[in-house]
Amino acid sequence: MGAKVVNKLAVAGATLHYEVTGSGPMLLLIAGGGTDAAVYDGIVGQLAAEYTVVAYDPRGNSRSRYDGEPADERIEQSAEDALALIDEVAGGESAYVLGSSSGAITGLELITRHPERVRMLVAHEPPCSEVLPDAADARAFFQDVYDTYKAEGLAAADVLFMVGTGMDADAMPPMEDLLPEYRELAERMQANAVNFYEHKLLPFTRYEPDLDTLKTVADRIVPAAGLESIDHLPGRPIQLIAEHLDWPVVTFPGAHAGYASHPGPFATHLTALLKADAV
């Protein structure tokens, strides 16, 4: 597998923290929400046996600092950040990409803007709820989460967000019960929460994918969702996207964060998909 190499990459308006493990074709892991590279630690070791695995903290999260004051997320910039990492590590080669949650939205924008640089995209539960038939209800829910954060603070917003998205079952155990490395991740995620609610929640959930353009590269997109969460709000948009692409949704073990709760089976399933000649 080889040792993990930690590095920094300057991009427009931020400096990205990224970690490289293994050798072989590049596999970029894009974290979502207020998480960072460490959420994928459970699957990296297995994947790094065959791939150069690159995980990073999205701009504004954890160790990827803004150059100036925080600003509302621009999905096109998020995609350019991912492209910059592919350029840095893979050079002129294309990369495999796994994106989960808002990381999957970044992946959808990346393959829309730069299809030649993505060998295969596994888009796991992108919460782009504007594709839903009840998009107005979803939009109102996320606005309510944002308004609750502004009026009542983080704790109240967290409860509303987790219950309303069906992710309350994914919640971490109490901080004191976590191993030191997971405690550090949990502490970073807590520190990222303000930036998530302020600058990421609404831009990502209001993202409208270019379905017609995605249709032209449908053979390189794997619509994916957790077996236990596919019918919750974050899992529903990929079902609509999959219908447009004429592909079935591929289910992974676990729920929205199955890569963390079921790392071994998740990594095995992902490897099988990446090795497939056609999805």
C-alpha positions as CSV (number, residue, x, y, z in Angstrom):
1,M,0.0,0.0,0.0
2,G,2.8,2.4,0.9
3,A,2.8,5.3,3.3
4,K,0.3,8.1,3.2
5,V,1.8,11.4,1.8
6,V,0.2,14.6,3.0
7,N,0.5,17.7,1.0
8,K,-1.0,21.1,0.2
9,L,-2.1,22.6,-3.1
10,A,-2.8,26.3,-3.7
11,V,-6.0,26.9,-5.8
12,A,-7.9,30.1,-6.4
13,G,-9.0,31.5,-3.0
14,A,-7.9,28.5,-0.9
15,T,-5.2,26.0,-0.1
16,L,-6.3,22.4,-0.2
17,H,-5.0,19.7,2.2
18,Y,-4.8,16.4,0.4
19,E,-3.5,12.9,1.2
20,V,-2.1,10.4,-1.3
21,T,-1.8,6.6,-0.6
22,G,-1.0,3.7,-2.8
23,S,-0.1,3.3,-6.5
24,G,-1.9,2.7,-9.7
25,P,-4.6,4.7,-11.5
26,M,-5.7,7.7,-9.6
27,L,-8.9,7.4,-7.5
28,L,-10.1,10.8,-6.1
29,L,-12.4,10.6,-3.1
30,I,-14.5,13.8,-2.6
31,A,-15.9,14.3,0.9
32,G,-19.2,16.0,1.5
33,G,-20.8,18.5,3.9
34,G,-18.7,19.5,6.8
35,T,-16.4,16.4,6.6
36,D,-12.9,16.0,5.4
37,A,-10.5,13.4,4.0
38,A,-10.5,11.3,7.1
39,V,-14.1,10.1,6.6
40,Y,-12.7,7.8,4.0
41,D,-9.9,6.4,6.1
42,G,-11.7,3.1,6.6
43,I,-11.7,2.3,2.8
44,V,-8.4,3.9,1.8
45,G,-6.1,1.0,2.8
46,Q,-8.1,-1.6,0.8
47,L,-8.3,0.7,-2.2
48,A,-4.7,1.7,-2.1
49,A,-3.6,-1.8,-3.0
50,E,-4.6,-1.1,-6.6
51,Y,-5.1,2.7,-6.9
52,T,-3.4,5.9,-6.1
53,V,-6.0,7.1,-3.7
54,V,-6.3,10.9,-3.2
55,A,-8.5,12.2,-0.4
56,Y,-8.8,15.9,0.5
57,D,-10.5,18.4,2.7
58,P,-12.9,20.5,0.6
59,R,-12.2,24.2,0.7
60,G,-13.2,25.8,3.9
61,N,-13.3,22.4,5.7
62,S,-10.7,21.5,8.4
63,R,-7.2,21.9,7.0
64,S,-8.2,23.4,3.6
65,R,-8.2,27.1,4.6
66,Y,-9.7,30.0,2.7
67,D,-7.2,32.6,1.6
68,G,-9.6,35.3,2.8
69,E,-13.0,35.5,4.3
70,P,-15.5,32.6,3.9
71,A,-17.9,33.0,1.0
72,D,-20.9,31.1,-0.3
73,E,-19.8,27.9,-2.2
74,R,-19.7,28.0,-6.0
75,I,-20.2,24.5,-7.3
76,E,-18.1,25.3,-10.4
77,Q,-15.2,26.3,-8.1
78,S,-15.6,23.1,-6.2
79,A,-15.3,21.2,-9.4
80,E,-12.2,23.2,-10.4
81,D,-10.6,22.3,-7.1
82,A,-11.2,18.6,-7.9
83,L,-9.7,19.1,-11.3
84,A,-6.7,20.8,-9.9
85,L,-6.0,17.8,-7.8
86,I,-6.3,15.5,-10.8
87,D,-3.9,17.7,-12.7
88,E,-1.5,17.7,-9.8
89,V,-1.4,14.0,-9.1
90,A,-2.4,12.3,-12.4
91,G,-0.9,14.8,-14.8
92,G,-2.6,14.3,-18.1
93,E,-4.3,11.1,-17.2
94,S,-8.0,10.8,-16.3
95,A,-9.0,9.7,-12.8
96,Y,-11.7,7.5,-11.2
97,V,-13.8,9.6,-8.8
98,L,-16.0,8.7,-5.8
99,G,-18.0,11.6,-4.5
100,S,-20.5,11.2,-1.6
101,S,-23.2,13.7,-0.6
102,S,-22.2,17.2,-1.7
103,G,-19.0,15.6,-2.9
104,A,-21.1,13.7,-5.4
105,I,-22.5,17.1,-6.6
106,T,-18.9,18.2,-7.0
107,G,-18.3,15.1,-9.1
108,L,-21.3,15.7,-11.3
109,E,-20.2,19.2,-12.0
110,L,-16.6,18.0,-12.6
111,I,-17.7,15.4,-15.2
112,T,-20.1,18.0,-16.8
113,R,-17.3,20.6,-17.2
114,H,-14.3,18.2,-17.8
115,P,-15.6,14.9,-19.0
116,E,-12.2,13.9,-20.5
117,R,-10.6,14.0,-17.1
118,V,-13.0,11.5,-15.4
119,R,-12.6,7.9,-16.2
120,M,-15.6,6.9,-14.0
121,L,-17.7,8.8,-11.5
122,V,-19.4,7.0,-8.7
123,A,-22.0,9.6,-7.5
124,H,-23.2,8.5,-4.1
125,E,-26.4,10.3,-2.9
126,P,-25.9,13.8,-4.3
127,P,-28.5,15.9,-2.4
128,C,-29.4,18.0,-5.5
129,S,-33.0,18.1,-4.6
130,E,-34.0,20.5,-7.4
131,V,-34.4,17.4,-9.7
132,L,-37.2,16.0,-7.4
133,P,-40.9,16.4,-8.3
134,D,-41.4,17.8,-4.8
135,A,-38.4,20.1,-5.1
136,A,-40.3,23.0,-3.5
137,D,-40.8,21.0,-0.3
138,A,-37.2,20.0,-0.2
139,R,-36.0,23.5,-0.8
140,A,-38.3,24.8,2.0
141,F,-36.9,22.1,4.3
142,F,-33.3,23.1,3.7
143,Q,-34.2,26.8,4.1
144,D,-35.8,25.9,7.4
145,V,-32.6,24.2,8.5
146,Y,-30.7,27.3,7.6
147,D,-33.2,29.6,9.3
148,T,-33.1,27.4,12.4
149,Y,-29.3,27.7,12.5
150,K,-29.5,31.5,12.3
151,A,-32.2,31.8,14.9
152,E,-31.5,29.0,17.4
153,G,-27.9,27.9,16.8
154,L,-26.0,24.8,15.7
155,A,-27.6,22.2,18.0
156,A,-31.1,22.9,16.9
157,A,-30.1,23.0,13.2
158,D,-28.2,19.7,13.6
159,V,-31.3,17.9,15.0
160,L,-33.6,19.2,12.3
161,F,-31.1,18.4,9.6
162,M,-30.2,14.9,10.7
163,V,-33.8,13.8,11.4
164,G,-35.2,15.5,8.2
165,T,-32.6,13.8,6.0
166,G,-32.9,10.4,7.7
167,M,-29.2,10.6,8.8
168,D,-29.9,10.5,12.5
169,A,-29.0,6.8,12.4
170,D,-25.5,7.8,11.0
171,A,-24.7,10.0,14.0
172,M,-21.4,9.3,15.7
173,P,-21.2,7.9,19.2
174,P,-20.5,10.2,22.1
175,M,-17.2,12.0,21.8
176,E,-15.8,10.2,24.9
177,D,-16.5,6.8,23.3
178,L,-14.5,7.5,20.2
179,L,-10.9,6.4,19.4
180,P,-8.5,9.3,19.4
181,E,-8.3,9.5,15.6
182,Y,-12.1,9.5,15.2
183,R,-12.4,12.0,18.1
184,E,-10.1,14.4,16.1
185,L,-12.3,14.0,13.0
186,A,-15.4,14.6,15.1
187,E,-13.9,17.7,16.6
188,R,-12.9,19.0,13.1
189,M,-16.4,18.4,11.8
190,Q,-17.9,20.3,14.7
191,A,-15.6,23.2,13.9
192,N,-16.7,23.0,10.3
193,A,-20.4,23.2,11.1
194,V,-20.8,27.0,11.1
195,N,-19.2,27.2,7.6
196,F,-21.4,24.4,6.4
197,Y,-24.6,26.0,7.4
198,E,-23.5,29.5,6.4
199,H,-21.9,28.8,3.1
200,K,-22.5,25.3,1.8
201,L,-25.9,23.9,2.7
202,L,-28.1,26.0,0.4
203,P,-25.7,26.3,-2.6
204,F,-25.2,22.6,-2.8
205,T,-28.9,21.5,-2.2
206,R,-30.0,24.1,-4.8
207,Y,-27.6,22.8,-7.4
208,E,-29.3,21.9,-10.7
209,P,-27.3,19.3,-12.7
210,D,-27.1,19.6,-16.4
211,L,-29.0,16.4,-17.1
212,D,-28.7,16.6,-20.9
213,T,-24.9,16.9,-20.7
214,L,-24.7,14.1,-18.2
215,K,-26.6,12.0,-20.6
216,T,-23.8,12.3,-23.1
217,V,-21.3,10.7,-20.6
218,A,-23.8,8.3,-18.9
219,D,-21.5,5.3,-19.7
220,R,-19.0,6.8,-17.2
221,I,-21.4,7.6,-14.3
222,V,-22.5,5.1,-11.6
223,P,-25.6,6.4,-9.8
224,A,-25.2,5.1,-6.3
225,A,-27.0,5.1,-2.9
226,G,-26.9,3.4,0.4
227,L,-29.1,0.3,0.7
228,E,-30.5,1.7,4.0
229,S,-30.9,5.3,2.8
230,I,-31.9,5.3,-0.8
231,D,-35.5,6.4,0.0
232,H,-34.4,9.2,2.3
233,L,-34.1,12.8,1.1
234,P,-30.3,12.7,0.1
235,G,-30.8,9.3,-1.7
236,R,-33.9,10.3,-3.7
237,P,-32.3,12.7,-6.3
238,I,-29.9,10.1,-7.7
239,Q,-32.9,7.9,-8.5
240,L,-34.3,10.6,-10.8
241,I,-30.8,11.2,-12.3
242,A,-30.4,7.5,-12.9
243,E,-33.7,7.4,-14.7
244,H,-32.6,10.2,-17.0
245,L,-29.3,8.3,-17.7
246,D,-31.1,5.0,-18.3
247,W,-29.0,3.3,-15.6
248,P,-30.2,1.6,-12.4
249,V,-29.1,2.9,-9.1
250,V,-26.3,0.8,-7.6
251,T,-26.8,0.2,-3.9
252,F,-23.8,0.2,-1.5
253,P,-23.8,-1.3,2.0
254,G,-25.0,0.9,4.8
255,A,-26.7,4.3,4.7
256,H,-25.6,7.8,3.6
257,A,-22.1,7.2,5.2
258,G,-21.8,3.5,4.3
259,Y,-18.1,4.0,3.6
260,A,-17.6,4.7,7.3
261,S,-20.0,2.3,8.8
262,H,-19.3,-0.7,6.4
263,P,-15.8,0.1,5.1
264,G,-14.7,-3.4,4.0
265,P,-17.8,-4.3,2.0
266,F,-18.1,-0.7,0.7
267,A,-14.5,-0.8,-0.6
268,T,-15.0,-4.3,-2.1
269,H,-18.1,-3.2,-3.9
270,L,-16.4,0.0,-5.2
271,T,-13.4,-1.9,-6.5
272,A,-15.6,-4.3,-8.4
273,L,-17.4,-1.3,-10.0
274,L,-14.1,0.4,-11.0
275,K,-12.9,-2.8,-12.6
276,A,-16.0,-3.2,-14.7
277,D,-15.5,-2.4,-18.4
278,A,-19.1,-1.1,-18.5
279,V,-21.5,-0.1,-15.7
